[in-house]
């Protein structure tokens, strides 16, 4: 069942998603070589609670932390730990918040210090593909149009699209219908309607698309150990353009100051 949100519900979802964006901005301030992902997790949990939110991932289906932190060849659902980040690493930070009964969900992949040019190019292409997907998320289009936009942008540059992990609806539940794959055919799938709120989240690999589940039963990594990038926004489908409810503004302000 797909739940269409009212304008009032979309504003509540915007509040939750803006808190996610601000939390990612706080994390951005401290990402550098030597910092652990568990330290990032504690910063995020404290900031969310200080701003009257509840960490959306903590204890969700038993997940043990506030953030999913996926380093290098980890695609998604990495568990924060005490291993220091190193110069040249990348880390996807995925954050969820529950606030006023509605969820926010967004992810950003950070460079740790200086990264290889080919890895920087992967990050750029993945982030660009997110916005290509968002541009296709308008009333009258179909889910396949979003997936096609992401897939076409990335595969045309030689990258591969993870198939098994997908975007999703967002609302009073963290994961609602419909599923939003990052691949597809134009004109295929569920028709998009105004009031649908979905998370679009390309997961793009530098190598092949195959993935494996680690022994912790959470962490997904690339089968060939190639690096993977992940960016995510929660958006509301609109009549002529979609409304991005989450925000990278707070992250980008920090990264601009650091450069």
N, C-alpha and C positions, 0 to 999 in steps of 0.2 A: 504494500500500500504506500503510495507517494502522498505525503502531506503537503499541500500548498499553504504557504505562510501568509498571514495578513501583513499589512504594512506595519502594524504595531509589533508583531512578532519579529519582523525583519529588523526593526530598530533595537529590540532586545538582543537579537543575534549579533548585530553590529557592535553593541557594547561588549559582549563576550569576546568577539573576534579582535576588537581593538585592544583589549587587555592582553590577548595572546601576542599581538604585534608589539606592544610595549614590553612584554616579558622577553621576547626575542631581542629587543633593543638592549635590555639590561644584560643579557647573555653576551651580546656582541661586544660589550665594553671590556669583557675579561678574557675573551678567547685569544690565546697566544701560546707559543710553545711553553711547556712545563705545567700548564693548567690541566686538571683532570676533568673528565666529563661528570664525575660525581660532584665536584665543586660547582660546575654549571647548574646541575640539578638542584642543589641546595639554594642557590641564588634565585632560580626560577620559582621554586616552591614558596620561599619567603616572600618574594615580590607579589605573587598571585594572591597569597593569603592576606598580605598587607593591604591589598586593593579590593578586599571583600569578594574574592573569587575562590573557587575550589579547584585544585589541580584535576583536570579532566581525565588524565591517563592513570593517575595513582590508584592502584587496586582495581582498575578496569580489567575485567576478566583475569584478575590476579597479577597484572603488570606491577612491578615493584617500585616504580619511580614516577616522577613528575614529567620528565622529558624522555623522549626516545632520542638517543645520541648514536648515530651510525657513522663510523669512521672508515674512510677509504673504500675498501671492497664490501663494506656492510651497506646494504641497500636501505633497509628500514628496520625499525623496532629494536635497535641496539639498546642494551641496558647500560646506564651510566656506571662507571667503575673508577678505580684508583690509578689507572694507567695514564701517565702524563701524555698530553698531545705533543707531537713533534713538529718541527719546522717542515713544511711541505705536505702535511696531512690536510685532508678535507674532512669536515664533520657536518653531517645533516642533523639539524636540531629541529625536532618535531614537537610541537607543544599544543596541549589542549586545556581549555578552561571551561568550567561550569559556573554560570553566573545567572541569577534571576531565572533559573530553570532551563536555560538554553546553553548549548555548547558553542565554543569557538575552537577552530582547528587550523593551524598553519605551520609551514615548515620552510626553513632556509638553509642552504648548504654554504658553510663558511670555509674560507681558506685560512689555514693556520700558517702565518708568516708568508713567505714566498713559495708559490706552487709552480709546478712545471707548466709550460705554455699549453701543452695538449690537455692538461687537466683544467686549466683556466678556460680553454675553449669549450670543453664539455659543460662546465658550469654555466657559461654564457648561453650555450645552445639550449640547455635544459630550462633555464629561466625564460628565455625567449619563447620556448614551446608552451610554457604555462600561459603566457599572455596570448599566444595564438589560439590555444584552447578556450580561453576566456572570451575572446572575440567571437568565437562560434557559438557561445552559450546564450542564444537569444530565442525568444518565443517563436515557435514554428520550425526551428531547426530540430535535429535529433541528436541523441547521445553519440551516435556514430560520427557526426560532424565534429564534435569535440575531439574524439579519439583520432580521427583522420588528421586534424590540424596539428596535433602533437606529434603523431607518428611521422607524417610527411616531413615536418621540419627537421626532426632528429635523424631519421633514416637517410634523408637526402645528404646529410653531412657524415654519414658512415657510422653513426651511433646505433645502439639497439635499445628497444623499448621492452621493459619488463612487462610480461603479460598477466602474471598470476595476481599481482597486487594492483588494486584499483582505487580510484576516488569513490565518493559516496555522498549520499544525502546527509545533511546536518540539521539538527533542530533540537527537540527535547531529548533525542538520542544522539550519541556521538556518531554512530553509524546507522543511517537510515537508508531506505530505498530512494533513488535507484543507484546501482553500481555505475561508476563512470570510468570505463577503461581508457587507457592512454593509446589505444590503437582502434581502428575501426574503418568502416566504409561510410562515405557520405550518404545521407538519406536513409541510413539504417538505424534501428533501435527506437527506444521510447521517444515520443515527441516532447520537446521542451515547452513548458508553460510558465507564464509569469507567476511568481510566488514559489517556484521551486528553489530551494537553497541547497547547493551542492559544493563539495570540496573537490577541486581539480588538482591532481598531484602527480605530475610526471616523475617517473623513476627511470632514469636513463643511464645505460652502461657504456663505458668506453670500449669494452670488448663484446662478448656474446651476451644474449639476453637471458640465458638460463641462470636460475637461482637455486640455492639450497637453504634449508633450515638448520641452524646451528644446534648443538646439544642442549643449550639453555631453553629450547623450545619457543624462543621469541625472535632472536636475531636472524634476519634474512641477509645472506651475502651472495655475491656473484659466484657462480660455479667456477669460472676461470680466474678468479681473484683479481679481475680488473676493477678499477675504481667506478663508483656509481654516484650520481648526483640526484638530488630530490628537492623540488620546490613545490609549495602548496599554498593556495588561497581558497578561502570559502567565499562563494559568490551567490548573489541572488539573480536568477534569470529575469531579464527585463524584456520589454517589447522591441526596443531597437538597439540596446546595449546592456550588458550585464553590470551589476552593481557589486564591486569588490568590497566585501565586508571586513576582511582582514587587511593588514597593512604591512608593507616592508619599509615604510617611511622611517620608522624609529631605528631600524637596523641600518638603513642607508645613511642616515644622519651621522651615526657613530662611525661607520666605515669611511665616510668622507672626511671626518675630523682626523681619523687615524692615518689617512693617506698623505 
